[in-house]
Amino acid sequence: MAPVSDGSWVTGEYVSELAKRSGTDSLIVVTKEDGIVFKVVDNKLKENGTLLLRHQSDPFALRSGDR
């Protein structure tokens, strides 16, 4: 996805219980390192405590305690 231009509005909804979601979703994610990003998220919290965040070519894992 192309970067969001300065001055653009991004609209989303807070997901309070991410652990209850299963499978794969396209989500807006807020991280310490990267700020606000749009990623495809594979929920692996029940299996190994991580969310697999995928860009088209560069997946990385985020542990549930890393907020």
PDB file with one MODEL, atoms N, CA, C and O in Angstrom:
MODEL        1
ATOM      1  N   MET A   1       0.846  -1.175   0.000  1.00  0.00           N
ATOM      2  CA  MET A   1       0.000   0.000   0.000  1.00  0.00           C
ATOM      3  C   MET A   1       0.890   1.236   0.000  1.00  0.00           C
ATOM      4  O   MET A   1       1.883   1.287   0.725  1.00  0.00           O
ATOM      5  N   ALA A   2       0.552   2.199  -0.782  1.00  0.00           N
ATOM      6  CA  ALA A   2       1.325   3.440  -0.838  1.00  0.00           C
ATOM      7  C   ALA A   2       1.191   4.205   0.478  1.00  0.00           C
ATOM      8  O   ALA A   2       0.161   4.107   1.145  1.00  0.00           O
ATOM      9  N   PRO A   3       2.217   4.965   0.858  1.00  0.00           N
ATOM     10  CA  PRO A   3       2.118   5.756   2.096  1.00  0.00           C
ATOM     11  C   PRO A   3       0.950   6.741   2.037  1.00  0.00           C
ATOM     12  O   PRO A   3       0.544   7.186   0.963  1.00  0.00           O
ATOM     13  N   VAL A   4       0.433   7.062   3.197  1.00  0.00           N
ATOM     14  CA  VAL A   4      -0.649   8.037   3.300  1.00  0.00           C
ATOM     15  C   VAL A   4      -0.037   9.427   3.224  1.00  0.00           C
ATOM     16  O   VAL A   4       0.923   9.728   3.932  1.00  0.00           O
ATOM     17  N   SER A   5      -0.587  10.260   2.377  1.00  0.00           N
ATOM     18  CA  SER A   5      -0.062  11.616   2.201  1.00  0.00           C
ATOM     19  C   SER A   5      -0.309  12.465   3.437  1.00  0.00           C
ATOM     20  O   SER A   5      -1.292  12.254   4.147  1.00  0.00           O
ATOM     21  N   ASP A   6       0.582  13.433   3.704  1.00  0.00           N
ATOM     22  CA  ASP A   6       0.394  14.371   4.799  1.00  0.00           C
ATOM     23  C   ASP A   6      -0.953  15.052   4.655  1.00  0.00           C
ATOM     24  O   ASP A   6      -1.344  15.437   3.552  1.00  0.00           O
ATOM     25  N   GLY A   7      -1.668  15.203   5.766  1.00  0.00           N
ATOM     26  CA  GLY A   7      -2.963  15.856   5.757  1.00  0.00           C
ATOM     27  C   GLY A   7      -4.131  14.914   5.464  1.00  0.00           C
ATOM     28  O   GLY A   7      -5.291  15.322   5.535  1.00  0.00           O
ATOM     29  N   SER A   8      -3.823  13.640   5.132  1.00  0.00           N
ATOM     30  CA  SER A   8      -4.891  12.679   4.850  1.00  0.00           C
ATOM     31  C   SER A   8      -5.561  12.236   6.146  1.00  0.00           C
ATOM     32  O   SER A   8      -4.954  12.268   7.216  1.00  0.00           O
ATOM     33  N   TRP A   9      -6.807  11.826   6.034  1.00  0.00           N
ATOM     34  CA  TRP A   9      -7.551  11.282   7.171  1.00  0.00           C
ATOM     35  C   TRP A   9      -7.582   9.768   7.040  1.00  0.00           C
ATOM     36  O   TRP A   9      -7.824   9.235   5.957  1.00  0.00           O
ATOM     37  N   VAL A  10      -7.334   9.072   8.157  1.00  0.00           N
ATOM     38  CA  VAL A  10      -7.440   7.614   8.211  1.00  0.00           C
ATOM     39  C   VAL A  10      -8.501   7.298   9.248  1.00  0.00           C
ATOM     40  O   VAL A  10      -8.410   7.756  10.387  1.00  0.00           O
ATOM     41  N   THR A  11      -9.511   6.516   8.867  1.00  0.00           N
ATOM     42  CA  THR A  11     -10.610   6.192   9.766  1.00  0.00           C
ATOM     43  C   THR A  11     -10.561   4.713  10.102  1.00  0.00           C
ATOM     44  O   THR A  11     -10.368   3.872   9.223  1.00  0.00           O
ATOM     45  N   GLY A  12     -10.736   4.402  11.375  1.00  0.00           N
ATOM     46  CA  GLY A  12     -10.744   3.013  11.810  1.00  0.00           C
ATOM     47  C   GLY A  12     -11.579   2.860  13.060  1.00  0.00           C
ATOM     48  O   GLY A  12     -12.198   3.811  13.537  1.00  0.00           O
ATOM     49  N   GLU A  13     -11.586   1.657  13.580  1.00  0.00           N
ATOM     50  CA  GLU A  13     -12.333   1.352  14.796  1.00  0.00           C
ATOM     51  C   GLU A  13     -11.427   0.561  15.727  1.00  0.00           C
ATOM     52  O   GLU A  13     -10.746  -0.367  15.290  1.00  0.00           O
ATOM     53  N   TYR A  14     -11.413   0.922  17.010  1.00  0.00           N
ATOM     54  CA  TYR A  14     -10.600   0.237  18.001  1.00  0.00           C
ATOM     55  C   TYR A  14     -11.134  -1.179  18.216  1.00  0.00           C
ATOM     56  O   TYR A  14     -12.337  -1.369  18.394  1.00  0.00           O
ATOM     57  N   VAL A  15     -10.252  -2.160  18.199  1.00  0.00           N
ATOM     58  CA  VAL A  15     -10.622  -3.551  18.466  1.00  0.00           C
ATOM     59  C   VAL A  15     -10.144  -3.872  19.867  1.00  0.00           C
ATOM     60  O   VAL A  15      -8.940  -3.981  20.100  1.00  0.00           O
ATOM     61  N   SER A  16     -11.078  -4.027  20.812  1.00  0.00           N
ATOM     62  CA  SER A  16     -10.703  -4.185  22.217  1.00  0.00           C
ATOM     63  C   SER A  16     -10.261  -5.605  22.563  1.00  0.00           C
ATOM     64  O   SER A  16      -9.453  -5.781  23.475  1.00  0.00           O
ATOM     65  N   GLU A  17     -10.760  -6.608  21.873  1.00  0.00           N
ATOM     66  CA  GLU A  17     -10.408  -7.986  22.206  1.00  0.00           C
ATOM     67  C   GLU A  17      -9.878  -8.697  20.964  1.00  0.00           C
ATOM     68  O   GLU A  17     -10.554  -9.538  20.372  1.00  0.00           O
ATOM     69  N   LEU A  18      -8.672  -8.341  20.592  1.00  0.00           N
ATOM     70  CA  LEU A  18      -8.059  -8.889  19.386  1.00  0.00           C
ATOM     71  C   LEU A  18      -7.900 -10.399  19.479  1.00  0.00           C
ATOM     72  O   LEU A  18      -7.970 -11.089  18.462  1.00  0.00           O
ATOM     73  N   ALA A  19      -7.687 -10.922  20.679  1.00  0.00           N
ATOM     74  CA  ALA A  19      -7.502 -12.359  20.854  1.00  0.00           C
ATOM     75  C   ALA A  19      -8.742 -13.145  20.425  1.00  0.00           C
ATOM     76  O   ALA A  19      -8.627 -14.311  20.048  1.00  0.00           O
ATOM     77  N   LYS A  20      -9.917 -12.530  20.476  1.00  0.00           N
ATOM     78  CA  LYS A  20     -11.148 -13.223  20.076  1.00  0.00           C
ATOM     79  C   LYS A  20     -11.328 -13.267  18.562  1.00  0.00           C
ATOM     80  O   LYS A  20     -12.137 -14.044  18.056  1.00  0.00           O
ATOM     81  N   ARG A  21     -10.581 -12.443  17.842  1.00  0.00           N
ATOM     82  CA  ARG A  21     -10.642 -12.477  16.374  1.00  0.00           C
ATOM     83  C   ARG A  21      -9.767 -13.631  15.900  1.00  0.00           C
ATOM     84  O   ARG A  21      -8.733 -13.921  16.503  1.00  0.00           O
ATOM     85  N   SER A  22     -10.170 -14.273  14.846  1.00  0.00           N
ATOM     86  CA  SER A  22      -9.368 -15.384  14.336  1.00  0.00           C
ATOM     87  C   SER A  22      -9.116 -15.192  12.849  1.00  0.00           C
ATOM     88  O   SER A  22      -9.778 -14.397  12.182  1.00  0.00           O
ATOM     89  N   GLY A  23      -8.159 -15.928  12.357  1.00  0.00           N
ATOM     90  CA  GLY A  23      -7.875 -15.865  10.929  1.00  0.00           C
ATOM     91  C   GLY A  23      -7.067 -14.652  10.529  1.00  0.00           C
ATOM     92  O   GLY A  23      -6.206 -14.183  11.274  1.00  0.00           O
ATOM     93  N   THR A  24      -7.354 -14.155   9.348  1.00  0.00           N
ATOM     94  CA  THR A  24      -6.592 -13.066   8.747  1.00  0.00           C
ATOM     95  C   THR A  24      -7.503 -11.870   8.513  1.00  0.00           C
ATOM     96  O   THR A  24      -8.613 -12.015   8.000  1.00  0.00           O
ATOM     97  N   ASP A  25      -7.022 -10.677   8.896  1.00  0.00           N
ATOM     98  CA  ASP A  25      -7.762  -9.430   8.700  1.00  0.00           C
ATOM     99  C   ASP A  25      -6.820  -8.371   8.162  1.00  0.00           C
ATOM    100  O   ASP A  25      -5.614  -8.430   8.398  1.00  0.00           O
ATOM    101  N   SER A  26      -7.358  -7.412   7.447  1.00  0.00           N
ATOM    102  CA  SER A  26      -6.615  -6.214   7.063  1.00  0.00           C
ATOM    103  C   SER A  26      -6.942  -5.160   8.099  1.00  0.00           C
ATOM    104  O   SER A  26      -8.101  -4.774   8.255  1.00  0.00           O
ATOM    105  N   LEU A  27      -5.908  -4.683   8.821  1.00  0.00           N
ATOM    106  CA  LEU A  27      -6.127  -3.797   9.958  1.00  0.00           C
ATOM    107  C   LEU A  27      -5.177  -2.611   9.948  1.00  0.00           C
ATOM    108  O   LEU A  27      -4.089  -2.674   9.376  1.00  0.00           O
ATOM    109  N   ILE A  28      -5.605  -1.529  10.590  1.00  0.00           N
ATOM    110  CA  ILE A  28      -4.732  -0.408  10.895  1.00  0.00           C
ATOM    111  C   ILE A  28      -4.103  -0.740  12.247  1.00  0.00           C
ATOM    112  O   ILE A  28      -4.818  -0.993  13.216  1.00  0.00           O
ATOM    113  N   VAL A  29      -2.781  -0.741  12.319  1.00  0.00           N
ATOM    114  CA  VAL A  29      -2.060  -1.145  13.525  1.00  0.00           C
ATOM    115  C   VAL A  29      -1.197   0.017  13.999  1.00  0.00           C
ATOM    116  O   VAL A  29      -0.557   0.691  13.193  1.00  0.00           O
ATOM    117  N   VAL A  30      -1.183   0.251  15.317  1.00  0.00           N
ATOM    118  CA  VAL A  30      -0.334   1.286  15.905  1.00  0.00           C
ATOM    119  C   VAL A  30       0.777   0.584  16.677  1.00  0.00           C
ATOM    120  O   VAL A  30       0.510  -0.182  17.602  1.00  0.00           O
ATOM    121  N   THR A  31       2.040   0.852  16.289  1.00  0.00           N
ATOM    122  CA  THR A  31       3.193   0.230  16.954  1.00  0.00           C
ATOM    123  C   THR A  31       4.148   1.310  17.457  1.00  0.00           C
ATOM    124  O   THR A  31       4.115   2.451  16.998  1.00  0.00           O
ATOM    125  N   LYS A  32       4.996   0.929  18.407  1.00  0.00           N
ATOM    126  CA  LYS A  32       6.012   1.856  18.918  1.00  0.00           C
ATOM    127  C   LYS A  32       7.016   2.233  17.835  1.00  0.00           C
ATOM    128  O   LYS A  32       7.371   3.403  17.691  1.00  0.00           O
ATOM    129  N   GLU A  33       7.469   1.248  17.079  1.00  0.00           N
ATOM    130  CA  GLU A  33       8.536   1.464  16.103  1.00  0.00           C
ATOM    131  C   GLU A  33       8.069   2.141  14.813  1.00  0.00           C
ATOM    132  O   GLU A  33       8.741   3.039  14.304  1.00  0.00           O
ATOM    133  N   ASP A  34       6.918   1.711  14.282  1.00  0.00           N
ATOM    134  CA  ASP A  34       6.492   2.161  12.962  1.00  0.00           C
ATOM    135  C   ASP A  34       5.328   3.140  12.971  1.00  0.00           C
ATOM    136  O   ASP A  34       4.959   3.667  11.922  1.00  0.00           O
ATOM    137  N   GLY A  35       4.743   3.391  14.139  1.00  0.00           N
ATOM    138  CA  GLY A  35       3.600   4.301  14.206  1.00  0.00           C
ATOM    139  C   GLY A  35       2.351   3.646  13.642  1.00  0.00           C
ATOM    140  O   GLY A  35       2.077   2.481  13.933  1.00  0.00           O
ATOM    141  N   ILE A  36       1.596   4.375  12.846  1.00  0.00           N
ATOM    142  CA  ILE A  36       0.348   3.876  12.283  1.00  0.00           C
ATOM    143  C   ILE A  36       0.636   3.238  10.929  1.00  0.00           C
ATOM    144  O   ILE A  36       1.144   3.893  10.019  1.00  0.00           O
ATOM    145  N   VAL A  37       0.305   1.942  10.804  1.00  0.00           N
ATOM    146  CA  VAL A  37       0.544   1.209   9.564  1.00  0.00           C
ATOM    147  C   VAL A  37      -0.697   0.403   9.197  1.00  0.00           C
ATOM    148  O   VAL A  37      -1.492   0.045  10.066  1.00  0.00           O
ATOM    149  N   PHE A  38      -0.858   0.122   7.914  1.00  0.00           N
ATOM    150  CA  PHE A  38      -1.928  -0.752   7.432  1.00  0.00           C
ATOM    151  C   PHE A  38      -1.286  -2.065   7.059  1.00  0.00           C
ATOM    152  O   PHE A  38      -0.399  -2.100   6.206  1.00  0.00           O
ATOM    153  N   LYS A  39      -1.722  -3.164   7.691  1.00  0.00           N
ATOM    154  CA  LYS A  39      -1.116  -4.468   7.455  1.00  0.00           C
ATOM    155  C   LYS A  39      -2.187  -5.545   7.339  1.00  0.00           C
ATOM    156  O   LYS A  39      -3.308  -5.381   7.821  1.00  0.00           O
ATOM    157  N   VAL A  40      -1.826  -6.632   6.700  1.00  0.00           N
ATOM    158  CA  VAL A  40      -2.613  -7.853   6.743  1.00  0.00           C
ATOM    159  C   VAL A  40      -2.133  -8.589   7.988  1.00  0.00           C
ATOM    160  O   VAL A  40      -0.937  -8.841   8.131  1.00  0.00           O
ATOM    161  N   VAL A  41      -3.052  -8.938   8.897  1.00  0.00           N
ATOM    162  CA  VAL A  41      -2.686  -9.497  10.195  1.00  0.00           C
ATOM    163  C   VAL A  41      -3.206 -10.925  10.307  1.00  0.00           C
ATOM    164  O   VAL A  41      -4.404 -11.176  10.177  1.00  0.00           O
ATOM    165  N   ASP A  42      -2.281 -11.863  10.551  1.00  0.00           N
ATOM    166  CA  ASP A  42      -2.634 -13.250  10.853  1.00  0.00           C
ATOM    167  C   ASP A  42      -2.597 -13.398  12.365  1.00  0.00           C
ATOM    168  O   ASP A  42      -1.538 -13.248  12.975  1.00  0.00           O
ATOM    169  N   ASN A  43      -3.734 -13.688  12.975  1.00  0.00           N
ATOM    170  CA  ASN A  43      -3.823 -13.799  14.425  1.00  0.00           C
ATOM    171  C   ASN A  43      -3.304 -15.161  14.877  1.00  0.00           C
ATOM    172  O   ASN A  43      -3.948 -16.186  14.649  1.00  0.00           O
ATOM    173  N   LYS A  44      -2.143 -15.164  15.516  1.00  0.00           N
ATOM    174  CA  LYS A  44      -1.515 -16.380  16.043  1.00  0.00           C
ATOM    175  C   LYS A  44      -1.404 -16.302  17.565  1.00  0.00           C
ATOM    176  O   LYS A  44      -0.577 -16.993  18.162  1.00  0.00           O
ATOM    177  N   LEU A  45      -2.237 -15.459  18.201  1.00  0.00           N
ATOM    178  CA  LEU A  45      -2.148 -15.261  19.654  1.00  0.00           C
ATOM    179  C   LEU A  45      -2.381 -16.549  20.419  1.00  0.00           C
ATOM    180  O   LEU A  45      -1.670 -16.813  21.388  1.00  0.00           O
ATOM    181  N   LYS A  46      -3.347 -17.357  20.022  1.00  0.00           N
ATOM    182  CA  LYS A  46      -3.629 -18.615  20.727  1.00  0.00           C
ATOM    183  C   LYS A  46      -2.528 -19.640  20.509  1.00  0.00           C
ATOM    184  O   LYS A  46      -2.193 -20.394  21.423  1.00  0.00           O
ATOM    185  N   GLU A  47      -1.957 -19.675  19.295  1.00  0.00           N
ATOM    186  CA  GLU A  47      -0.921 -20.670  18.988  1.00  0.00           C
ATOM    187  C   GLU A  47       0.428 -20.346  19.622  1.00  0.00           C
ATOM    188  O   GLU A  47       1.042 -21.213  20.245  1.00  0.00           O
ATOM    189  N   ASN A  48       0.899 -19.099  19.471  1.00  0.00           N
ATOM    190  CA  ASN A  48       2.252 -18.784  19.954  1.00  0.00           C
ATOM    191  C   ASN A  48       2.400 -17.361  20.502  1.00  0.00           C
ATOM    192  O   ASN A  48       3.521 -16.889  20.691  1.00  0.00           O
ATOM    193  N   GLY A  49       1.285 -16.677  20.758  1.00  0.00           N
ATOM    194  CA  GLY A  49       1.344 -15.356  21.382  1.00  0.00           C
ATOM    195  C   GLY A  49       1.774 -14.228  20.472  1.00  0.00           C
ATOM    196  O   GLY A  49       2.250 -13.198  20.950  1.00  0.00           O
ATOM    197  N   THR A  50       1.615 -14.401  19.152  1.00  0.00           N
ATOM    198  CA  THR A  50       2.047 -13.351  18.230  1.00  0.00           C
ATOM    199  C   THR A  50       0.944 -12.989  17.238  1.00  0.00           C
ATOM    200  O   THR A  50      -0.018 -13.729  17.033  1.00  0.00           O
ATOM    201  N   LEU A  51       1.126 -11.836  16.642  1.00  0.00           N
ATOM    202  CA  LEU A  51       0.366 -11.427  15.471  1.00  0.00           C
ATOM    203  C   LEU A  51       1.364 -11.368  14.327  1.00  0.00           C
ATOM    204  O   LEU A  51       2.401 -10.716  14.456  1.00  0.00           O
ATOM    205  N   LEU A  52       1.085 -12.025  13.221  1.00  0.00           N
ATOM    206  CA  LEU A  52       1.966 -11.960  12.062  1.00  0.00           C
ATOM    207  C   LEU A  52       1.475 -10.821  11.190  1.00  0.00           C
ATOM    208  O   LEU A  52       0.388 -10.890  10.617  1.00  0.00           O
ATOM    209  N   LEU A  53       2.284  -9.765  11.092  1.00  0.00           N
ATOM    210  CA  LEU A  53       1.930  -8.583  10.305  1.00  0.00           C
ATOM    211  C   LEU A  53       2.594  -8.698   8.948  1.00  0.00           C
ATOM    212  O   LEU A  53       3.816  -8.808   8.851  1.00  0.00           O
ATOM    213  N   ARG A  54       1.788  -8.672   7.902  1.00  0.00           N
ATOM    214  CA  ARG A  54       2.329  -8.864   6.561  1.00  0.00           C
ATOM    215  C   ARG A  54       2.100  -7.641   5.695  1.00  0.00           C
ATOM    216  O   ARG A  54       0.998  -7.100   5.610  1.00  0.00           O
ATOM    217  N   HIS A  55       3.161  -7.236   5.069  1.00  0.00           N
ATOM    218  CA  HIS A  55       3.089  -6.325   3.934  1.00  0.00           C
ATOM    219  C   HIS A  55       3.170  -7.257   2.735  1.00  0.00           C
ATOM    220  O   HIS A  55       3.380  -8.454   2.931  1.00  0.00           O
ATOM    221  N   GLN A  56       3.026  -6.806   1.576  1.00  0.00           N
ATOM    222  CA  GLN A  56       3.040  -7.702   0.420  1.00  0.00           C
ATOM    223  C   GLN A  56       4.292  -8.562   0.345  1.00  0.00           C
ATOM    224  O   GLN A  56       4.231  -9.686  -0.152  1.00  0.00           O
ATOM    225  N   SER A  57       5.419  -8.065   0.824  1.00  0.00           N
ATOM    226  CA  SER A  57       6.653  -8.840   0.673  1.00  0.00           C
ATOM    227  C   SER A  57       7.498  -8.925   1.942  1.00  0.00           C
ATOM    228  O   SER A  57       8.590  -9.490   1.888  1.00  0.00           O
ATOM    229  N   ASP A  58       7.047  -8.388   3.089  1.00  0.00           N
ATOM    230  CA  ASP A  58       7.929  -8.298   4.253  1.00  0.00           C
ATOM    231  C   ASP A  58       7.191  -8.617   5.565  1.00  0.00           C
ATOM    232  O   ASP A  58       6.897  -7.698   6.330  1.00  0.00           O
ATOM    233  N   PRO A  59       6.881  -9.911   5.847  1.00  0.00           N
ATOM    234  CA  PRO A  59       6.176 -10.232   7.092  1.00  0.00           C
ATOM    235  C   PRO A  59       7.099 -10.132   8.312  1.00  0.00           C
ATOM    236  O   PRO A  59       8.303 -10.372   8.214  1.00  0.00           O
ATOM    237  N   PHE A  60       6.512  -9.770   9.470  1.00  0.00           N
ATOM    238  CA  PHE A  60       7.251  -9.817  10.724  1.00  0.00           C
ATOM    239  C   PHE A  60       6.283 -10.117  11.858  1.00  0.00           C
ATOM    240  O   PHE A  60       5.088  -9.842  11.745  1.00  0.00           O
ATOM    241  N   ALA A  61       6.794 -10.683  12.959  1.00  0.00           N
ATOM    242  CA  ALA A  61       5.953 -11.084  14.082  1.00  0.00           C
ATOM    243  C   ALA A  61       5.970 -10.009  15.166  1.00  0.00           C
ATOM    244  O   ALA A  61       6.994  -9.366  15.399  1.00  0.00           O
ATOM    245  N   LEU A  62       4.841  -9.823  15.817  1.00  0.00           N
ATOM    246  CA  LEU A  62       4.707  -8.871  16.918  1.00  0.00           C
ATOM    247  C   LEU A  62       4.185  -9.648  18.115  1.00  0.00           C
ATOM    248  O   LEU A  62       3.073 -10.173  18.067  1.00  0.00           O
ATOM    249  N   ARG A  63       4.974  -9.733  19.205  1.00  0.00           N
ATOM    250  CA  ARG A  63       4.538 -10.429  20.416  1.00  0.00           C
ATOM    251  C   ARG A  63       3.415  -9.659  21.075  1.00  0.00           C
ATOM    252  O   ARG A  63       3.343  -8.436  20.957  1.00  0.00           O
ATOM    253  N   SER A  64       2.540 -10.363  21.765  1.00  0.00           N
ATOM    254  CA  SER A  64       1.353  -9.726  22.351  1.00  0.00           C
ATOM    255  C   SER A  64       1.704  -8.663  23.383  1.00  0.00           C
ATOM    256  O   SER A  64       0.894  -7.761  23.596  1.00  0.00           O
ATOM    257  N   GLY A  65       2.857  -8.714  24.033  1.00  0.00           N
ATOM    258  CA  GLY A  65       3.253  -7.710  25.019  1.00  0.00           C
ATOM    259  C   GLY A  65       3.874  -6.464  24.407  1.00  0.00           C
ATOM    260  O   GLY A  65       4.074  -5.478  25.116  1.00  0.00           O
ATOM    261  N   ASP A  66       4.186  -6.474  23.114  1.00  0.00           N
ATOM    262  CA  ASP A  66       4.811  -5.340  22.430  1.00  0.00           C
ATOM    263  C   ASP A  66       3.738  -4.381  21.949  1.00  0.00           C
ATOM    264  O   ASP A  66       3.167  -4.584  20.878  1.00  0.00           O
ATOM    265  N   ARG A  67       3.454  -3.343  22.716  1.00  0.00           N
ATOM    266  CA  ARG A  67       2.403  -2.405  22.327  1.00  0.00           C
ATOM    267  C   ARG A  67       2.947  -1.040  22.098  1.00  0.00           C
ATOM    268  O   ARG A  67       2.196  -0.124  21.763  1.00  0.00           O
TER     269      ARG A  67
ENDMDL
END
